[in-house]
Each structure stands twice: as structure tokens, then as C-alpha cells.
Amino acid sequence: MGLRGAAVALVDTAGLAGIAASLQYWKVSNIKSGTAWVEGTSPARGEGFGAALHSAMERQGMEQRMAATIVPKPEIAEATFDSTLESAGTSMVYSETLSLAMDSFCANKARFLLTMLGMVIGSASIILVVTVGLTGKQFALDTISRIGQNMIEMQYSGGSIIGPNNTSTPDSMTREDMMAVVNAMPNIVAYSPMLEDHERISLGGGLTKDAMLLGVSPQYKDVRGLEVLAGRFFDDQDAAAHAHVAVLNLPLANELFGSAQAAVGNSISIRGIPLTVIGVFKESIDTYGQSEINNQTILMPYEVARYFTGTDSVKEIFFRMADASMVEPGAVQVREIIQSRHRPNSIYHAMTMTDILDTMGKIADDLTWVLTLAAAITLIVAGVGIMNSMLANVQARTREIGIRKALGATRREIRIQFLTEAVFMSLSGGILGTIIGLGIPISIGLLTPYKIPVDWRSAAIALATSVIVGVIFGTVPANRAARLDPVETLKYE
């Protein structure tokens, strides 16, 4: 029952109790010496004992008739009064508390909106920081994966074949190993062997240059994600015809011919064999010489590179899987197939980008959480502002608090009211900040071709933090309001 209901019930109870008291006031108290005394009257004069007794009997009968008419009233009054007392010991209905909080907000809109501004900025900052962290993480992972998306790189690491006279021969991989893997695994979408040789190239006029030759298949460009800047990459027809063509790395092309466009169409000579430059390439992401490609790399068809190495052995084999989820299981299967075709003591390693991507993902996540905690400091500052605003609010409403306490409001009710106002203020700012924080990346995704990742957990964190800030920083003003003395507060001017 609310305060208004309690007051009405109290008035009804007082009225019914007054009626009952009036009836009792006229009750016959005793009959003495032939004279009837009735409370509130003087003895009847000039009447005999019989007349007095008759008069008393009539009044007693009238009283009984009146009592029969209004007997239920005292019971109702008693029940209503008990419910009023019971309501006085309970809290207000929470809807009334929210109503009071709304009334307080409407009465001080400017002050509350300025106080909420800190929560708006803090909540939006948390979501935007998480969004920026996720965007940076996605960009880094996409960039690294361009080195070789869904790629498995097989390498020969050790072990040899013991021949006559105790001579040892490396148990290298062959092109037949590659084809055995391709035939056994339909999920492989691209593959390439790789031969490596170091030669001196002749440019004519006595000019020579050290270079690294890599013999690969036409699919090597797709496996490694290479970008052709000028000309073209050799194709299956070039490989089948053993065409004497080459594709230069961009730094080498610039060094030899001045630019990528100028390099296309020129010729270089290796061991007296002329090669026509048909294209210039670069890696999609610079590996700074940490991959098999360096600044002096020349790519040519695998079939042509065999002229210079004189062997069918390959240094590395590259495979590209159809999906990222197939990379790790595929790496295990590739290694098992190749191992089964060689001696047991030979060692082969399947290299993937999964471990690197996982490590980069963890680093990005850690940085995101650190930045999120830094953004949460804004909410702490906003919480201090809420506490100061609520303390000023308690001071301004001292007389109101005194009146409420005089009407029966308990400390618990006062505390809940002001704590509700603090949480209402912080949560309102949190909701508005969350809308802004989510609206910016979503709008960018809808209005531009860029897709910004949004983590909905950041919105939940922002709202939960807003509530926690409201509870923590609203406790001090609420306790101060609850401890005010009702007598002193009623004197407050």
C-alpha cells in the first residue's frame, strides 16, 4: 500500500473509531438508588425508580438496535487499521520509486543531462575501443594470411639414404610425392613444387648479378598470393613447352632495368641460356626476406629450372586447402602421406600459418582488453560526477526528505529512492552511449563498402558497467539522505 493509500485508510479508521467511542459514551454505566446515571448526563430528576428503570431499559434497547445496525463497522475499521500498520512497516511499491525518480529528473533536466554526459561518453568509448581493436585484429590477420592463405608448406628437415661405400644421400621430396598427395586429398585447390638454385645472371656488356632462381609451377602465384605488377605470370602452356621465360621480383627489376614496366620484354642470360622477362611480381605482404623469396628472386617454370639443378628433387612443396578449417588436419595428412613414401628416419615438417595467426589473434585480444580498461576510467570519472550531483540533490531536497519521514517513510525507502535515481541516471547515460557506440560502426558498414566488426558483448559490458557505477557512486548520497534526522530536516530552510 502506498503513502496516499495509507493516509486515506488512517482517516477512515479514525472516523469509525470515533463513532464507536460515541456509542460507548452513552452506554448505561449503572443504576443506583432509583436514579439512572448515564455517562455524559446528570441524574434524571423527578423520576421514580420505576420510571428511571423503564427509561434505562428503553435506552438500552435503542442502544442494542443501533449496535445491531453498526456492529460490522468496528471490525472493518480494525482490519483496515491493522493493514495500515502493516503497510507502514513495508517499502513503497517500486513503481512509485521509479515515478519519484522520473519526477526528480524532470524537475532538474539540465543538471541530470550534463551529469549523464560522462556516462554517454564512457559507454560509447568502451564499445568504440572494442570495435577499433577488432578491426585492427581483423586487418592484421587478413594481412598475414595473404602470405599464403590456407597454405601448407612441406619441408625436408633431415635423414638420408645410406648408399655404397657408406655414402649418404638426402632423402629429399620429389614431384611424385606432390602428385601422390594431390591424388589422395581432393580438398587441395592449388599446389606447386619448388626448386632452388643460386646463379649469376648476365645482362650483356660484361654486367653480371647474383640471383636466386626458384623453379615453380604456374599455380605458385595463387598459393603464395603474389601480385603481378607488370606483364604476366607464366601459365601451364609455358610450363608444358619448357618456355625460357622468367618473372622478376620488383626490387631486382628496379635495380636491373629501372622500373617494372621497363623490365618486361628484356632478356637475361643464365649459363648462356637466354630468358625473356615476361612479368614483374611482388609479395602481397613484405616478408623482409623471411620467406623463400628475397629481393634477388627470379621465378621460372619448374621444368626449366631442372636444367640448372640437374635433379628431380624439390626443396619445398606448397599446397593450398579449400578452407581454413582444413589446414591443420590437412597438414597432418600431407605429412603422413609423404612420410610413408620415404625412409622412417627421414624427417619432414608441415608448416602452416595457423600458429602465427593464433598468436597474433591473442596479442590483438590482449591489447583490446587493455584499451577497454583504459576507456573504463572515463566511467569512473562519470561516476564521481553522479555522486557529486546526487549529494547536491540530497541537500536541495532536505525538507522533502523530512516530510516523507514524518509521514512514515523508513530509512530503507529513502535509501532505495535516491539509489534508484542514481542508477536511473547512470543507466540512461549508458543506454544512450551504447546506441551511439553501436550506431557508428553499423552506419559505416551500411553506407560504405567497409565492413566493421561489432562485438555485441561490448554493449552488454557497457550497460552492466553503467549499472555498477550507479550503484557504487549512488550509495554515499543515498545513505546520507537515509540518515537525516526528520526533526532537523523539517526545520531546514
Beta strands, then each sheet from edge to edge (+ up, - down):
strand 1: 28-32
strand 2: 35-38
strand 3: 151-158
strand 4: 160-162
strand 5: 168-170
strand 6: 173-174
strand 7: 188-204
strand 8: 207-216
strand 9: 226-231
strand 10: 245-249
strand 11: 267-270
strand 12: 273-283
strand 13: 297-301
strand 14: 313-314
strand 15: 316-321
strand 16: 347-352
sheet 1: 1+ 2-
sheet 2: 9+ 12- 10- 13+ 8+ 7- 15+ 3- 16+
sheet 3: 4+ 5-
sheet 4: 6+ 14-
sheet 5: 9+ 12- 10- 13+ 8+ 7- 11+
end
